[in-house]
Amino acid sequence: MNTSQTLGANPNTKLCHTKYGYEFDLLSDRWVVDAGVILHFDRQPFSDFCYKLELKKCFARYLETHSVDHVKNLKNCFGNYLKNQSTQKISVLTLAAWRESLGYEKEYLLGAIRGLLYSWEQWGFDGVDSATIDWLEEQKIRGNTKGKSVRTWCPYSGPYTSTELGWILEWATDALREREISYDTHAAIYLLATTGQRSIQLRKLRAKDLLASKDEVNGNVSENFVLRVPMAKERMAKHYRSEFIEKPINRSLYMVLANLRENNLIRINSFLDEPLTRNEAMEMPLFPSWIMLKRFFKQSEASKRLFLEMHANKSSYFHVTEYAFRELISYEYISQCPLVSEVTGEPLILSSRRFRYTYGTNCAKMGLTGRSLAYALGHRDNQNVNHYVETSPEIADRINELMEGPLTVIAQALAGTLVDNEVDATRGDDPRARIKTSNMENVGTCGSYEFCPSGWRSCYTCRRFQPWLDAPHEDALEEVLEHRKIMIDAGCSELVIHSSDRLVLAIRKVIELCIQRNKDLADKYMIEGECW
């Protein structure tokens, strides 16, 4: 018997179900409605609301047909209304006063709960009268202002600059190599940066969503890699992960995700009483909730059968929660990463929303508009993508500020360590470790023993690079700047031209360090000479 039937026939019905199979007690003030998601009604402003039971009945019906995130949003908006007005009764007077207090920017909150109040009255629950509904129907309510951070290129909440994005991705690769961050964190950062999808979509991913195929035409074999990304907003969908978009990805991202998938399988199998089959393994979350997994395995004595039953019945139970995913991309990053913003000079903070803004802005710069841009970002239509291609006076000023000095020397551009001479470097006794420019001039030593296919340009931004004090770094900088000039003359896009920003910054930082080091050495010798 479903919730809609039981609530209408018997107000004392206790057990209700979400559309994803989670069971909760209507009369309880603590509802577990999803993995890691609890709705509380025992706290202010809900605990003393005289129509709390009627409100809970409405939310119970919503949970039967809508997503948990949608209901959470409704609850937060309605809670804002109750708290702001300190009211125990819904009325035209308090709604109008709340609207006035919200102002232009937040008037959309009234629009958010308007549908809830319509349903409340239509279902016949006490608490909302026809006069309130009549008033709401007469109101013209402004929608949520979208895209302001993108249009103004806000340095705190807007898109990352191309240089900042390059720093983040290079740091993530180096940090994984040094085992400073986990496979999960590394994969999450790369997915957010290179696909532009919402974090809720990435949390829904499973192993089977990563696809690879080969095409052969006239003897030429090409590889195709695709990521099936679940849609974010599935409010009325009947099943968890019911709608998808297929997003082409490159081989590098495929390998990152394939490694994550294999590591997850090994780790999950280590808990179970028998290993998963290949088909069973394909149903595993790409970003599992390891806390929920360990807890369940302990309670079920590592039973594979019980684990698969739970995974089938509660589809989202073992997927990483919203809070845990946020911690995934922030905790290890904040504790390990030394990067600061080139715009504000403050620590560079990771945000899934800023990654999405950056991806959308870059897509717009490359010429995507309308439906093409909407598809790239996973929108159903193009009504919310215009701000990615709009330019306001604020963003024009921001661009001018950056272009006046885009190559300002920044400490983090150089990841390696300056050495006085070759013999002071790690692997300094190995001629094969020498780094040569295109003109075959030695500029430093590579401290890594691993194979590296990258050219000398990438060395300046690598933490294993040890530039020499007396090397011709000015010549290396001149070569890079000449190459940039050629790209500008050829009409290359801004994205391509600025892809070398961090390299130029790093070489300039080396030159700056060399000048300072030579000055320190000269002062030292002068002092020693005077003492002598």
C-alpha positions, 0 to 999 in steps of 0.5 A, spaced: 500 500 500 503 506 498 503 512 502 498 516 498 493 511 499 494 510 507 495 518 508 488 519 505 485 513 509 488 513 515 492 519 518 495 515 524 499 510 519 506 510 521 510 507 515 511 511 509 516 509 503 521 514 499 521 512 491 527 509 492 525 504 498 527 508 504 522 506 510 520 512 515 515 513 521 511 518 519 510 520 527 517 520 528 521 527 528 527 523 525 526 521 518 532 517 514 530 518 507 537 517 504 544 514 505 546 520 510 540 524 509 536 525 515 530 530 516 529 533 523 522 535 525 524 536 533 528 542 532 526 549 531 522 552 527 519 545 526 518 543 533 513 548 536 509 548 529 502 547 530 501 544 524 507 539 524 503 533 522 500 536 516 506 538 514 510 532 515 504 528 511 505 533 505 513 531 505 511 524 506 507 524 499 513 528 496 518 523 498 514 518 494 514 521 488 520 527 488 527 526 489 530 527 496 534 533 494 527 537 492 524 535 499 530 538 503 530 544 499 522 545 500 523 544 508 529 549 508 525 554 504 519 553 509 523 553 515 526 560 513 519 562 513 517 560 520 523 562 523 523 569 520 516 570 521 515 566 528 509 564 526 505 558 528 499 559 522 500 560 515 497 566 513 497 571 507 499 577 512 505 573 514 507 570 507 506 578 505 511 580 511 516 574 509 516 576 502 518 583 504 523 581 508 526 577 503 527 583 498 529 582 490 534 577 491 531 572 495 524 573 493 524 566 489 524 562 496 516 564 496 516 561 489 519 555 492 514 553 497 508 556 493 507 549 490 508 546 497 502 550 499 498 549 493 499 541 494 497 542 502 491 545 500 489 540 495 490 534 499 485 537 504 490 537 510 489 542 515 493 549 516 492 552 509 486 555 507 483 558 500 484 565 502 492 564 502 491 560 495 487 565 492 493 570 494 498 566 492 495 565 485 495 573 484 502 574 486 507 575 480 514 572 484 521 573 481 525 567 480 532 565 482 537 570 479 542 565 476 549 566 473 551 572 477 558 569 479 559 567 472 557 574 469 562 578 474 567 572 474 567 573 481 574 571 484 571 567 490 565 564 487 566 564 479 570 560 474 577 559 476 582 562 471 585 558 466 592 558 470 588 557 477 585 550 473 592 548 471 595 549 477 589 545 481 590 539 476 597 539 476 597 539 483 592 533 483 597 529 479 603 530 483 599 529 489 597 522 487 604 520 485 606 522 492 600 518 495 598 525 498 591 524 496 587 518 495 584 515 488 577 518 490 580 525 491 584 525 484 578 522 480 573 527 483 577 533 482 579 531 474 571 529 473 569 536 476 574 539 472 573 536 465 566 534 465 563 540 468 557 536 471 554 537 478 557 533 484 550 529 485 551 526 478 558 524 480 555 521 486 550 517 482 556 514 478 557 506 477 562 502 474 558 500 468 557 507 466 565 507 464 565 505 457 570 503 452 569 501 444 573 501 438 572 502 431 576 500 425 575 504 418 580 502 412 584 498 417 585 504 422 583 503 429 580 508 433 578 508 440 572 511 443 571 512 451 564 514 454 561 516 461 554 515 462 552 521 467 546 520 471 541 526 470 542 531 476 534 533 477 530 527 477 524 529 481 519 525 478 523 519 476 520 513 478 527 510 479 534 512 482 539 513 476 533 513 471 536 518 466 542 519 463 547 523 458 552 520 454 559 524 455 565 523 450 571 523 454 579 522 453 583 516 454 587 520 460 580 521 464 578 514 462 584 511 465 583 515 471 576 512 472 578 505 470 584 505 475 579 508 481 574 502 479 579 497 479 581 499 486 574 500 489 573 492 486 579 490 490 577 493 496 570 491 496 572 484 495 577 484 501 571 485 505 566 480 503 566 472 504 566 471 497 568 475 491 563 479 486 562 476 479 564 481 473 557 483 472 556 484 480 562 488 480 559 493 474 553 495 479 558 498 484 558 505 486 564 509 482 564 513 489 562 508 494 561 510 501 566 507 505 563 508 512 556 505 510 560 499 507 564 498 513 558 498 517 554 494 513 559 488 512 560 488 520 553 488 521 552 482 516 558 478 517 561 480 510 555 476 507 555 478 499 548 475 499 545 480 504 550 486 501 547 485 494 540 485 496 541 491 500 544 494 494 538 492 490 533 495 495 536 501 497 540 503 490 543 510 493 545 507 500 552 505 498 553 511 494 558 517 497 553 522 501 553 529 499 557 531 505 562 526 504 563 528 497 564 535 499 569 532 504 573 528 499 575 534 494 576 539 500 579 535 506 585 532 503 586 538 498 586 543 504 591 539 508 596 538 503 595 543 497 599 550 498 596 554 492 593 561 492 589 564 487 592 569 482 587 574 483 586 575 490 592 572 493 588 568 498 588 560 499 585 557 492 579 553 495 576 547 491 568 548 489 564 543 485 560 549 483 566 553 481 569 547 477 562 547 473 562 555 472 569 554 469 567 548 464 561 552 462 565 558 461 571 555 457 566 551 453 562 558 451 569 561 449 570 555 444 564 557 441 559 552 444 552 556 444 544 554 446 543 547 446 550 545 444 552 548 451 546 546 455 548 539 453 555 539 455 553 542 462 547 536 462 541 541 462 535 539 459 534 546 455 538 552 454 534 557 458 540 557 464 546 557 460 546 564 457 550 567 463 556 563 460 556 567 454 554 574 456 559 579 458 558 584 463 562 591 465 564 587 471 567 581 467 570 586 462 574 590 468 576 583 471 579 581 464 582 588 464 585 587 471 588 580 469 591 582 462 594 588 465 599 583 468 597 576 467 604 573 468 606 576 475 611 572 478 607 567 483 611 563 488 607 556 487 608 557 479 615 553 480 614 546 484 621 544 484 627 546 488 633 551 485 640 548 486 647 551 486 650 546 481 649 539 478 652 536 483 648 538 489 641 535 485 638 528 486 641 524 481 646 529 479 651 524 478 647 521 472 648 525 465 641 522 463 637 526 468 639 532 465 634 537 462 635 540 455 631 545 452 630 545 444 637 548 443 640 543 447 642 547 453 642 544 460 637 547 465 637 543 470 636 535 473 630 531 473 630 528 480 625 522 478 627 515 477 620 514 473 619 514 465 617 521 463 615 522 456 614 529 457 618 535 454 622 540 457 617 545 458 613 541 463 619 540 467 619 547 470 612 546 473 614 539 476 616 538 483 621 533 481 625 538 477 631 542 480 633 548 476 641 550 476 643 556 478 648 558 472 643 555 467 640 559 461 633 560 464 632 567 460 633 563 453 628 558 455 623 564 457 625 567 451 623 561 447 617 560 450 614 567 449 616 567 442 612 561 441 606 564 444 607 570 439 607 565 434 600 562 436 597 570 437 599 571 430 596 565 428 589 567 431 589 561 436 584 561 441 585 565 448 585 558 451 590 555 447 595 561 448 594 562 456 595 554 457 602 556 457 601 561 463 604 557 468 610 555 464 612 562 463 610 564 471 615 558 473 621 560 469 620 567 471 620 565 478 626 561 477 630 567 474 628 571 480 630 566 485 637 565 481 638 573 482 636 573 489 641 567 490 647 570 486 646 576 491 646 572 497 652 569 495 655 575 493 654 578 500 656 572 503 663 572 500 663 580 501 662 578 508 667 573 508 672 577 505 672 583 510 673 578 516 679 575 512 
